[in-house]
């Protein structure tokens, strides 16, 4: 995962939304590599390797199940509503997904569907590998987001989509759609690189913009803004690298994992807003980069669980540790 951080830092610097297209595919390929059967790997991974247009996506979120997918809430009516009913050698999928990354252009989706109607949350769900040319599948709309404009997300309809039993990911029912530490590292890395790009742009602008007879970077008020941006960026990058190390060494602290996602994505918005302030009135002009940094940073706030849901998880982990006598360690 530390290699991921280095690659994302290079790819995201010019445009974070373009880089997110690629890293979403990396996560999809990683999931297939870790969870799929050998037959599934042999069938799908060569196409991903050989075809530059073979994009991957993961379809979990629905109009009625967003935060429910992330909270440990297992009521029978909670979570994913899209159903997958076994009919002979096929599963028949019916329902709707939205906010699905890469879906308007992807060739293969990992779709989370409910296979056990008596269980809520992830407990009753399974994952299926669904080629997007399967009859009955349709991209109903492409979401018009304020940020991440190149990173297409769509609303999907599944109308009696017949998926062979062989496409059940891992070959058995009951697999979760969660990505865990990989998603948190990926998201935090994108956020920190966006922050770095915003800080660099603000420093360059402050050195070129003359007010009061000198570059505004020489005015204390602006210098302090830049200094705070730098401090916040370095704090977030430190958390990111520590989480990546945890992932590489199988020593992930769940509370720290969720904390890293929240801190880095909130830090990105704070840094990008401050960069816009440094640009002054020019910051809201579309021809300059400051406004785009802010729009992209806004999208981070609800990716991979809302900030509130991640904080709820942190609180519950700390509560459990108190019961175990561990407190905040």
C-alpha positions as CSV (number, residue, x, y, z in Angstrom):
1,X,0.0,0.0,0.0
2,X,3.0,2.3,0.4
3,X,3.6,1.8,-3.3
4,X,0.0,2.8,-3.9
5,X,0.6,6.1,-2.0
6,X,3.6,6.9,-4.2
7,X,1.8,6.2,-7.4
8,X,-1.4,8.1,-6.4
9,X,0.8,11.1,-5.4
10,X,2.2,11.2,-8.9
11,X,-1.1,10.4,-10.8
12,X,-3.4,12.7,-8.8
13,X,-1.2,15.9,-8.8
14,X,-2.3,17.0,-12.4
15,X,-6.0,15.9,-11.9
16,X,-7.4,13.9,-9.0
17,X,-10.5,12.8,-10.8
18,X,-8.6,11.3,-13.7
19,X,-6.4,9.4,-11.3
20,X,-9.4,8.1,-9.4
21,X,-10.6,6.3,-12.5
22,X,-7.4,4.3,-12.4
23,X,-7.3,3.6,-8.7
24,X,-10.9,2.4,-8.7
25,X,-9.8,-0.2,-11.3
26,X,-6.9,-1.1,-9.1
27,X,-9.2,-1.8,-6.2
28,X,-11.5,-3.8,-8.4
29,X,-8.6,-6.0,-9.7
30,X,-7.3,-6.3,-6.1
31,X,-10.7,-7.6,-5.0
32,X,-10.8,-10.2,-7.8
33,X,-7.3,-11.2,-7.0
34,X,-8.1,-11.7,-3.3
35,X,-11.7,-13.0,-3.4
36,X,-12.3,-14.7,-6.8
37,X,-12.0,-18.3,-7.6
38,X,-9.2,-19.4,-9.9
39,X,-11.6,-19.9,-12.7
40,X,-12.9,-16.3,-12.2
41,X,-9.4,-14.9,-12.2
42,X,-8.5,-16.7,-15.3
43,X,-11.7,-15.5,-17.0
44,X,-11.7,-11.8,-16.1
45,X,-8.2,-10.6,-15.2
46,X,-6.6,-11.2,-18.6
47,X,-9.1,-8.9,-20.2
48,X,-8.4,-6.2,-17.6
49,X,-4.7,-6.7,-18.3
50,X,-4.8,-6.6,-22.1
51,X,-7.6,-4.1,-22.8
52,X,-6.8,-0.5,-21.8
53,X,-10.6,0.3,-22.0
54,X,-11.6,-2.5,-19.7
55,X,-12.5,-0.4,-16.6
56,X,-13.8,-1.9,-13.4
57,X,-16.3,-0.6,-10.8
58,X,-18.0,-1.7,-7.6
59,X,-21.8,-1.4,-7.2
60,X,-22.9,-1.3,-3.6
61,X,-24.6,2.0,-2.8
62,X,-28.4,2.4,-3.5
63,X,-30.9,5.2,-3.2
64,X,-32.1,3.7,0.1
65,X,-28.9,2.3,1.5
66,X,-25.8,4.4,1.9
67,X,-24.8,4.8,5.5
68,X,-26.7,1.6,6.4
69,X,-24.0,-0.2,4.4
70,X,-21.3,1.1,6.6
71,X,-22.9,1.0,10.1
72,X,-23.2,-2.3,11.9
73,X,-27.0,-2.3,11.5
74,X,-28.3,-5.8,10.8
75,X,-32.1,-5.3,10.8
76,X,-33.7,-7.5,8.0
77,X,-34.9,-4.3,6.1
78,X,-31.5,-2.5,6.4
79,X,-28.9,-2.2,3.7
80,X,-28.9,-3.4,0.1
81,X,-32.3,-3.8,-1.5
82,X,-31.2,-5.1,-4.9
83,X,-32.0,-8.8,-4.9
84,X,-30.3,-11.8,-6.5
85,X,-32.6,-14.9,-6.6
86,X,-31.3,-18.3,-7.6
87,X,-33.0,-19.8,-10.6
88,X,-31.3,-22.9,-11.8
89,X,-27.8,-22.1,-13.0
90,X,-28.4,-18.4,-12.8
91,X,-29.0,-15.6,-10.3
92,X,-31.6,-13.1,-11.4
93,X,-30.8,-9.5,-10.2
94,X,-33.4,-6.8,-9.8
95,X,-33.1,-3.4,-8.3
96,X,-31.2,-0.1,-8.6
97,X,-27.8,1.3,-7.6
98,X,-26.6,4.9,-7.6
99,X,-23.3,6.9,-7.2
100,X,-21.6,3.9,-8.8
101,X,-18.0,4.7,-9.8
102,X,-16.8,4.2,-13.4
103,X,-20.2,2.5,-14.1
104,X,-21.1,4.6,-17.2
105,X,-17.9,3.4,-18.9
106,X,-16.9,0.2,-17.0
107,X,-17.0,-3.2,-18.7
108,X,-17.2,-5.2,-15.4
109,X,-18.9,-4.5,-12.1
110,X,-18.7,-6.2,-8.8
111,X,-22.3,-5.9,-7.7
112,X,-23.5,-6.4,-4.1
113,X,-26.9,-8.0,-4.0
114,X,-29.1,-9.5,-1.3
115,X,-29.3,-13.3,-1.5
116,X,-30.7,-13.9,1.9
117,X,-33.9,-11.9,2.6
118,X,-34.0,-12.8,6.3
119,X,-30.7,-11.0,7.2
120,X,-30.0,-7.3,7.1
121,X,-26.8,-5.4,6.4
122,X,-23.9,-7.3,4.8
123,X,-24.9,-10.6,6.5
124,X,-27.5,-11.4,3.8
125,X,-25.4,-10.1,0.8
126,X,-23.2,-11.6,-1.8
127,X,-21.1,-10.2,-4.6
128,X,-21.4,-10.9,-8.3
129,X,-19.2,-10.2,-11.3
130,X,-21.5,-8.6,-13.9
131,X,-20.3,-7.7,-17.4
132,X,-22.0,-4.4,-18.3
133,X,-23.2,-5.9,-21.7
134,X,-25.5,-8.3,-19.8
135,X,-29.1,-8.0,-21.0
136,X,-31.3,-6.2,-18.6
137,X,-28.5,-3.9,-17.3
138,X,-28.8,-0.2,-18.0
139,X,-27.1,3.0,-17.0
140,X,-30.2,5.0,-16.2
141,X,-28.3,8.3,-15.7
142,X,-24.8,9.8,-15.2
143,X,-24.6,12.0,-12.1
144,X,-23.7,15.7,-12.7
145,X,-21.3,16.4,-9.8
146,X,-19.7,19.7,-8.9
147,X,-16.3,18.0,-8.6
148,X,-14.5,14.9,-9.9
149,X,-15.9,15.7,-13.3
150,X,-13.8,13.2,-15.2
151,X,-14.6,10.4,-12.7
152,X,-18.0,9.3,-14.0
153,X,-20.6,7.9,-11.6
154,X,-24.0,6.6,-12.5
155,X,-27.4,5.3,-11.5
156,X,-27.9,1.8,-12.6
157,X,-31.0,-0.3,-13.3
158,X,-31.1,-4.1,-13.0
159,X,-34.1,-5.6,-14.7
160,X,-34.1,-9.4,-14.6
161,X,-30.3,-9.5,-15.2
162,X,-29.3,-13.1,-15.4
163,X,-25.9,-13.8,-14.0
164,X,-24.4,-17.3,-14.2
165,X,-23.7,-19.1,-10.9
166,X,-20.1,-19.1,-11.9
167,X,-20.0,-15.3,-11.5
168,X,-20.7,-15.4,-7.8
169,X,-17.6,-13.9,-6.4
170,X,-15.6,-16.4,-4.5
171,X,-18.0,-19.2,-5.5
172,X,-20.2,-18.9,-2.4
173,X,-22.8,-16.6,-0.9
174,X,-22.3,-14.2,1.9
175,X,-19.4,-12.1,0.8
176,X,-19.3,-8.5,2.0
177,X,-18.8,-5.5,-0.3
178,X,-16.4,-3.8,2.1
179,X,-12.9,-2.7,0.9
180,X,-11.5,-1.9,4.3
181,X,-8.0,-0.4,4.6
182,X,-7.4,-0.3,0.9
183,X,-10.2,2.2,0.3
184,X,-9.1,4.3,3.2
185,X,-5.5,4.5,2.0
186,X,-6.6,5.2,-1.5
187,X,-9.0,8.0,-0.6
188,X,-6.6,9.6,1.9
189,X,-3.8,9.5,-0.7
190,X,-5.9,11.3,-3.3
191,X,-7.0,13.9,-0.7
192,X,-3.4,14.6,0.4
193,X,-2.2,15.0,-3.2
194,X,-5.0,17.4,-4.0
195,X,-4.0,19.3,-0.9
196,X,-0.4,19.4,-2.0
197,X,-1.4,20.7,-5.5
198,X,-3.6,23.4,-3.9
199,X,-0.8,24.5,-1.5
200,X,1.7,24.7,-4.4
201,X,-0.7,26.8,-6.5
202,X,-1.3,29.1,-3.5
203,X,2.4,29.6,-2.9
204,X,3.1,30.4,-6.5
205,X,0.2,32.8,-6.7
206,X,1.2,34.5,-3.5
207,X,4.7,35.0,-4.8
208,X,3.4,36.6,-8.0
209,X,0.6,38.7,-6.7
210,X,1.8,42.2,-5.7
211,X,-0.1,44.2,-3.1
212,X,1.3,46.9,-0.8
213,X,4.4,47.1,-3.0
214,X,5.5,43.5,-2.5
215,X,4.4,39.9,-3.1
216,X,1.6,39.0,-0.8
217,X,3.6,36.0,0.4
218,X,5.7,38.6,2.3
219,X,2.6,39.8,4.2
220,X,2.3,38.1,7.6
221,X,-1.4,37.4,7.2
222,X,-0.9,35.4,4.0
223,X,2.3,33.8,5.2
224,X,0.4,32.4,8.2
225,X,-2.3,31.0,6.0
226,X,0.3,29.2,3.9
227,X,2.0,27.9,7.0
228,X,-1.2,26.5,8.4
229,X,-1.9,24.8,5.1
230,X,1.5,23.2,5.2
231,X,1.2,22.0,8.8
232,X,-2.2,20.5,8.1
233,X,-0.9,18.8,4.9
234,X,2.1,17.3,6.7
235,X,-0.1,16.0,9.6
236,X,-2.4,14.3,7.1
237,X,0.5,12.8,5.1
238,X,2.0,11.4,8.3
239,X,-1.3,9.6,9.2
240,X,-1.6,8.4,5.6
241,X,1.9,6.8,5.6
242,X,1.3,5.2,9.0
243,X,-2.0,3.7,7.8
244,X,-0.3,2.4,4.6
245,X,2.4,0.8,6.7
246,X,-0.3,-0.8,8.9
247,X,-1.9,-2.2,5.8
248,X,1.4,-3.6,4.4
249,X,2.3,-5.3,7.7
250,X,-1.2,-6.5,8.7
251,X,-1.3,-4.4,11.8
252,X,-4.3,-2.2,11.0
253,X,-5.9,-0.3,13.9
254,X,-9.6,0.2,12.8
255,X,-10.0,3.4,14.9
256,X,-6.9,4.9,13.3
257,X,-8.0,3.7,9.8
258,X,-11.3,5.6,10.1
259,X,-9.6,8.6,11.7
260,X,-7.2,8.8,8.8
261,X,-10.0,8.9,6.2
262,X,-11.8,11.7,8.2
263,X,-8.8,13.8,9.0
264,X,-7.3,13.7,5.5
265,X,-10.5,14.4,3.6
266,X,-11.5,17.2,6.0
267,X,-7.9,18.6,5.8
268,X,-8.2,18.6,2.0
269,X,-11.3,20.8,2.1
270,X,-9.8,23.1,4.6
271,X,-6.5,23.5,2.7
272,X,-8.3,24.0,-0.6
273,X,-10.7,26.7,0.8
274,X,-7.7,28.5,2.3
275,X,-6.0,28.3,-1.1
276,X,-9.0,30.0,-2.6
277,X,-8.7,32.7,0.0
278,X,-5.1,33.3,-1.0
279,X,-6.2,33.8,-4.6
280,X,-8.6,36.5,-3.4
281,X,-11.3,37.5,-5.9
282,X,-9.6,35.5,-8.5
283,X,-10.2,32.3,-6.5
284,X,-13.8,31.9,-7.8
285,X,-12.9,32.4,-11.4
286,X,-13.2,29.3,-13.5
287,X,-10.1,30.0,-15.5
288,X,-8.0,29.6,-12.4
289,X,-7.4,26.3,-10.5
290,X,-8.4,27.4,-7.0
291,X,-12.2,26.8,-7.5
292,X,-11.6,23.4,-9.0
293,X,-9.5,22.3,-5.9
294,X,-12.5,23.2,-3.7
295,X,-15.0,21.5,-5.9
296,X,-12.9,18.3,-5.9
297,X,-12.3,18.4,-2.2
298,X,-16.0,18.7,-1.5
299,X,-16.6,15.3,-3.1
300,X,-14.3,13.6,-0.7
301,X,-16.5,14.3,2.3
302,X,-19.0,11.6,1.5
303,X,-16.8,9.0,-0.1
304,X,-16.4,5.6,1.7
305,X,-18.9,6.6,4.4
306,X,-19.8,10.0,5.6
307,X,-17.6,11.7,8.1
308,X,-20.3,11.2,10.8
309,X,-20.5,7.5,10.1
310,X,-16.8,7.1,10.3
311,X,-16.8,9.0,13.6
312,X,-19.5,6.8,15.0
313,X,-17.4,3.8,14.2
314,X,-14.4,5.3,16.0
315,X,-16.6,6.0,19.0
316,X,-17.9,2.4,19.1
317,X,-14.3,1.1,18.8
318,X,-13.2,3.2,21.7
319,X,-16.2,2.1,23.8
320,X,-15.2,-1.6,23.2
321,X,-11.6,-0.8,24.1
322,X,-12.8,0.7,27.4
323,X,-14.6,-2.5,28.2
324,X,-11.4,-4.4,27.5
325,X,-9.4,-2.0,29.7
326,X,-7.4,-0.6,26.7
327,X,-8.7,2.9,26.7
328,X,-7.3,5.0,23.8
329,X,-4.3,2.8,22.9
